[in-house]
């Protein structure tokens, strides 16, 4: 199989992009530099906010994201991945502007869940209000017969505070109140019948881990990183790290 170069369309946010790149590095079966996957990263935090675009019809991020895809292709990327779940709402528009193979985090997460957690019927979603409103996760899993449970209005506000607040995850704070808020919402979803929790925002895994939960933790970032390694023609470590 011809080896390929991964293009990471990032900056949404920068820390999530760095985390995704680190997942690729840590999970590639490599003993030396030359055995790792070639990766090109475009981390542009100037991309208009995806949630604002969905909730308030503000500037669409699609034109800048398409521009980023073009830059990655010109730089030598064979396929592209976006470490931002909310941005997947605009994927069709991006592909219409720049025809390029994508690794879709939601598609990969659905395939993983069907294989790894057979029989599951209810997943609790922790995501931005934009992702919840757009219904992209609900739509992705509907065909698999899996219901997506979302937080109530007050709980969703806590998620947004944890992510976007002055001392939130996007501000680089991954301990203290941000973590407590996300953990509380996750446990509340489990009490409401969720058989697994999905990190529907790429900032969530920065504060929430499998060991925090009594049910499986579905992390599209980790799942997508593994899919990228395989698509690029490289081997995944037998002992994976998240």
Beta strands, then each sheet from edge to edge (+ up, - down):
strand 1: 6-10
strand 2: 39-43
strand 3: 79-81
strand 4: 102-103
strand 5: 122-126
strand 6: 147-150
strand 7: 196-199
strand 8: 216-218
sheet 1: 2+ 1+ 3+ 4+
sheet 2: 6+ 5+ 7+ 8+
end
